[in-house]
Amino acid sequence: MKVVDKIKSVTEQGQTAFSFEFFPPKTEDGVENLFERMDRLVSYGPTFCDITWGAGGSTADLTLEIASRMQNVICVETMMHLTCTNMPIEKIDHALETIRSNGIQNVLALRGDPPHGQDKFVQVEGGFACALDLVNHIRSKYGDYFGITVAGYPEAHPDVIEADGLATPESYQSDLAYLKKKVDAGADLIVTQLFYDTDIFLKFVNDCRQIGINCPIVPGIMPISNYKGFLRMAGFCKTKIPAELTAALEPIKDNDEAVKAYGIHFATEMCKKILAHGITSLHLYTLNVDKSAIGILMNLGLIDESKISRSLPWRRPANVFRTKEDVRPIFWANRPKSYISRTKGWNDFPHGRWGDSHSAAYSTLSDYQFARPKGRDKKLQQEWVVPLKSIEDVQEKFKELCIGNLKSSPWSELDGLQPETKIINEQLGKINSNGFLTINSQPSVNAAKSDSPAIGWGGPGGYVYQKAYLEFFCSKDKLDTLVEKSKAFPSITYMAVNKSENWVSNTGESDVNAVTWGVFPAKEVIQPTIVDPASFKVWKDEAFEIWSRSWANLYPEDDPSRKLLEEVKNSYYLVSLVDNNYINGDIFSVFA
Amino acid sequence: MKVIDKIQSLADEGKTAFSFEFFPPKTEDGVDNLFERMDRMVAYGPTFCDITWGAGGSTADLTLDIASRMQNVVCVESMMHLTCTNMPVEKIDHALETIRSNGIQNVLALRGDPPHGQDKFVQVEGGFDCALDLVNHIRSKYGDYFGITVAGYPEAHPDVIGENGLASNEAYQSDLEYLKKKIDAGADLIVTQLFYDTDIFLKFVNDCRQIGISCPIVPGIMPINNYRGFLRMTGFCKTKIPVEVMAALEPIKDNEEAVKAYGIHLGTEMCKKMLAHGVKSLHLYTLNMEKSALAILMNLGMIDESKISRSLPWRRPANVFRTKEDVRPIFWANRPKSYISRTKGWEDFPQGRWGDSRSASYGALSDHQFSRPRARDKKLQQEWVVPLKSVEDIQEKFKELCLGNLKSSPWSELDGLQPETRIINEQLIKVNSKGFLTINSQPSVNAERSDSPTVGWGGPVGYVYQKAYLEFFCSKEKLDAVVEKCKALPSITYMAVNKGEQWVSNTAQADVNAVTWGVFPAKEIIQPTIVDPASFNVWKDEAFETWSRSWANLYPEADPSRNLLEEVKNSYYLVSLVENDYINGDIFAVFADL
C-alpha cells in the first residue's frame, strides 16, 4: 500500500501516524541485530519504515535485500531510498523492478550524497543529476504503481547553506520551488531532513502551503543519543542548533545516559509542539537503535508497551500482492518466514476463508527454509547440542522448551514461546515428558474480549475464539494408544503421518477446520488460522526435515546423539490434534 | 446434483434415501395447494422429488413451470418426467433446454401413456417410439449433464401382462432385456412401477442383477389411500394384489380412515422388508398428499416430526448452478422466492462469506416479486384490509402479526412467524406498539447447540450464534430518537433509508456484518446470514413498494385507508438494526423510554 494513502487514512481516523528509518549495517551480524530490533519496533504498528540507500551508493544489493525482508518477513510497509549516486539508469531500473516484484510500493527519491572522496555531487554517465529527474523517470516508467516520497529541507538544502549556518532568502525560495517541481512531477509525500528548531519546521510547512504544495509533510526527528554523534550529524547536515539546546547539553556532554534521556525529552517536546500545530505524522530517525524512538512515542501516548494491538494473531503481510491475505494454516505459526517463501508463487492469497486447498501450489523445500541467522544458530548450538543417550533425553529437551527454559527451538523462527501458549505450559510439560513432543500448540479460548492482552487481536469491541490445538511427534505405539483413546472423545479430530507417508486420521481430506476466529461489529467472521489436511501433508516434510537440518546436523558426523535423532525422525509420527469443543472440551483428557 | 450421486453418497454413509412423487394439478388453486404441501414435505429432507409429465402429454408447460419452481423456490432436487406422447423432437429439446437453464439435472425418461382416446401408444411424427430412443437422444445431445432415470416394471410392462394378471416368462425376460438396453444407453437409475407384493420386487431386483444391471433400483411405493382409487390404479397398472391385502381390505373397504391406516401399515411393512434386504432408497407416490407418505417414513424411523434438521437457517438451493451458495443477506429472510428471482442472473453465488458487494447485479423489481398465490391473496384480503383511520391502526396490525394472530404478512412469503422470532415476541409487540413496525427480526443467540429445536441448524455437534437483528419502518422523529439513543450504545450498528434515499447510518458502505454463524468440527466458520449496506439499498425499494403492492392496492382506489398507507410509505424510514454484542447486549435497550 502507498504510504501517502496510509497516512491519509490514519489522519481521517483522527490518529497520528509514526514511522521509523533504518540504515543498512555493515556486517552480517549487524543485519541480524537490525532485524531483531526492527521486529520489536514494528510490533508497535508504525505506518511504515524506510531503509536508506547505502551512503555513496555502495551497498545497493544489501539495501534491496533488507527492503525485501522488511516487506515480506517483518511485514511492515517498506519505503526504500533510491539515490542517483553511481547509479546509471539500468541500475535504477533494476532496483525498482526488484522491489516491485517483492511487493514494495514506496520509494524515497533522492539525489544522494557525493561519492566517496568527493565534495560535490557528481552525475554518473547515463544517470540522473537530481531527484527531480529521478521522480520523472519513475513516473514515466512505472506510472502510478509507486508512491514517491521526496526529501524536504526546512533550512534549505545543505548545499546552499552558507558558513553562517543560514541560507539566503533567495536560496531558500529556490529550494522550495524545486521541491514543488518534485511534487508536481509526481511525488506525493515529503519527509524532512532532521531539524532541532521546531519553529523552522513549522515555517517551512507554512511556506510550502503558500506556494501550493498540498501533500503531507512529515517531520524527520532524530533523537539525540550521544553528544559527539549529535555534533557530527548536525554539522554534516548544517542543521541549526538552538541556543537552549546547546546550553542544556553542555553540562552533560560527558554523560551518555543523561544525554540520551535529555534527547528523549527534547524530542518529545518537539513532537508535542508539532502535533499541536496539526501535523499528524512523525518520522523517527532511529540510527538502528530502538530505545529512544520508543521512549518518545510512549511519552506522546502514541504507543503503549503493555497493549500492543494485533490486527490478526499473526503479523499481517505488507507485500502489496498479499495485503488481503488473512487466513493461514496453523502449521507454520512458528515459521512465518518459511510459510511466506513457500507460498510466494501464489496468484491469490486466502481472504476471509481458506476455501479450496492450495496444496498443489506450495513450493518445494529448499535450503532457504533452513537458513538461520548466525545468532539463532549459536543459540541452537548452545541449547540443543547436548549428549542424547536415550529417547528420554530428547523428551527432556522438549520439556525444557515448554517450561520456557530455552530461547530457541529447531522448529521455530521466533524467540521463545508464543504468549498464549504459556497458559497451558504445565500440561504441555507433562505430555512432553510422556513422549508427545510438541512443536506447536494453542489453548482453547471461548469468547475472550478481542482486546485481552495475551490472546486478543483484531481491535476492540469483538470476541475471539480458539479451538485447542496440539501438534507433536510421537512413536507409533503412543499414536495407537491415542487413536484408541480418541474414540471416546468425539469432539477430537486428528491427523497423523510419518516420514513414509502412512496416514491415520478421523477427518476427511478436504475438511478445513477453522481453529482461530473472531467476531467483530459490522464485520464478517474472521478466521485467520485453519487446520487443513492438504497443507499438513506439505508441512510434514518440512517438520521431519528439521530434525536433521536444525538439530541432528549440529552434531559431528557419527555422533551417537545424531544417530538417535535420525532414528526418531524416521520412525515417529507427526500428529495434529484439535479439540473442536472449545466450550466444554479438554484436549489434554486424551492423554490422561 | 444428479440423483444417482446423491443416492450413492447416502448409501456410502449408511443412510437410506427417500423421495416423493407429485403430479401437476389441474387448477391454479391445486397448484398452490401442491406447493404448500410440497414445502412441508421437503422440510424433512427427501433426496429428490419428481413431477410427472401430464397424462397424455397435455400439460407440458405446467409441468415445466412446476419443476422449475420445485428446484429454485422450494429448493428440492427435482426430477422431471419426460414422455414421448405427442412430443416431436423439437418439443422434447425445448423441455430439456428449459429445465437445464433452470438448473435441473434429473430426468425420468418414459414412453408415456397412450394419448387421450387411444388404447395403444402412438408414435407422433418426428417423435420417439420408446423410452430407449429418448435416452439415446438425451445422451447424444446433452452428454453427461443429465442424470437419466428410467422406469422398471417388476411384473413386466402392463402392455405385456395377460388376462390372468401375469406376463409370460418370455415377455418378462424380454422386458428385462429392454430395461438393460436403457441402462446401457446411458440411464443411471431405475425407479419401479408400483407393486404390492414385495417378493415380486425383490425377485425383480435379483433378476436385474443377474443380467448385469448394477445401478440402484428404487422401489416405487404407493400407499393405499382409499379403496376405489386403489382398485382403479392397480387395474390400470395391472398390478397383482396379494390375497392377504385383499382379505385385509375387504372388511374395511367402506371405512376410508381404516383403509388409510391400513395403507400406512402395509406400506411400512413393505418398506421394512425391502430395507432388510439391503434396498437403500424408497420412492413414495404421494398422489399429492402428505399424510400417508410422512407416516410411513415416521414409522420407519427415517424422519422425526419433532426434529426437522436444517443444514442452514434458510433452505439451501437445489439449482445446480447455485448448490454451493451458503450466504445470503438477512433482508429477504421472509421472501426467499423474491431473493432467488432477483439474483437469478448471477454467475457466482456467495460461498463461505459474502465478500465484495454484488449490488450492481441484483435484478430489477418486476411484477414477479409481487405475485402471490391466490390463497395468500385471500388471506391478505381477510386479515389486512380493514379500515385504517390513523397510524395507530397500522401499528395495531403489526402488533397483531407479532402476537401470532395473523397468518399472512404483506412482507412475507412464508406462513406465520419464524419459530425463533417467538423468543422475542413480547418485546416485538412493545416496539411495534411504539411505532417501530417490524418486518424482520431475529434474537441474539450465544453458543446454542446446533441441534437445538428452535435456533439450531447445520447438523449435530456444533454451536450456533446470532446477533440480534431488527428491521422496521418508523417515522423520522422516531428514527432521530433511535439515532440519539444509539450514541450511548456503541455495540449497536444501524442503517436507515427512506423512499427519497436519504441515508442515515453509523457503519460504512462496505461493512458486511455476519449476523448468523456456526462453528462445527473440522469445518471453517459457516456464516449464512449477513447484513450488507449495498444489499439493504437494493432491498429498500422492494420493501417500500410492498406497502402499495401488497397492502394499499388491496383497498379500492381513493379509499382513505389506502391514502394513509401511501403517506406512511412515502414518509417513513426503513431501519436495519444490529446488536453486535450477542453475549451481553440487549437490542431492545434502544427502545426503552421511547
Chai-1 contact restraints between the chains, C-beta under 6 A:
chainA,res_idxA,chainB,res_idxB,connection_type,confidence,min_distance_angstrom,max_distance_angstrom,comment,restraint_id
A,G352,B,R353,contact,1.0,0.0,6.0,A-B,restraint_1
A,R353,B,G352,contact,1.0,0.0,6.0,A-B,restraint_2
A,R353,B,R353,contact,1.0,0.0,6.0,A-B,restraint_3
A,R353,B,E524,contact,1.0,0.0,6.0,A-B,restraint_4
A,A447,B,I583,contact,1.0,0.0,6.0,A-B,restraint_5
A,T493,B,P521,contact,1.0,0.0,6.0,A-B,restraint_6
A,T493,B,A522,contact,1.0,0.0,6.0,A-B,restraint_7
A,T507,B,A522,contact,1.0,0.0,6.0,A-B,restraint_8
A,D511,B,A522,contact,1.0,0.0,6.0,A-B,restraint_9
A,V512,B,E524,contact,1.0,0.0,6.0,A-B,restraint_10
A,N513,B,A522,contact,1.0,0.0,6.0,A-B,restraint_11
A,A514,B,E524,contact,1.0,0.0,6.0,A-B,restraint_12
A,A514,B,I525,contact,1.0,0.0,6.0,A-B,restraint_13
A,W517,B,I525,contact,1.0,0.0,6.0,A-B,restraint_14
A,P521,B,T493,contact,1.0,0.0,6.0,A-B,restraint_15
A,P521,B,N580,contact,1.0,0.0,6.0,A-B,restraint_16
A,A522,B,T493,contact,1.0,0.0,6.0,A-B,restraint_17
A,A522,B,T507,contact,1.0,0.0,6.0,A-B,restraint_18
A,A522,B,D511,contact,1.0,0.0,6.0,A-B,restraint_19
A,A522,B,N513,contact,1.0,0.0,6.0,A-B,restraint_20
A,E524,B,R353,contact,1.0,0.0,6.0,A-B,restraint_21
A,E524,B,V512,contact,1.0,0.0,6.0,A-B,restraint_22
A,E524,B,A514,contact,1.0,0.0,6.0,A-B,restraint_23
A,E524,B,Q527,contact,1.0,0.0,6.0,A-B,restraint_24
A,V525,B,A514,contact,1.0,0.0,6.0,A-B,restraint_25
A,V525,B,W517,contact,1.0,0.0,6.0,A-B,restraint_26
A,V525,B,I525,contact,1.0,0.0,6.0,A-B,restraint_27
A,V525,B,Q527,contact,1.0,0.0,6.0,A-B,restraint_28
A,Q527,B,E524,contact,1.0,0.0,6.0,A-B,restraint_29
A,Q527,B,I525,contact,1.0,0.0,6.0,A-B,restraint_30
A,N580,B,P521,contact,1.0,0.0,6.0,A-B,restraint_31
A,I583,B,A447,contact,1.0,0.0,6.0,A-B,restraint_32
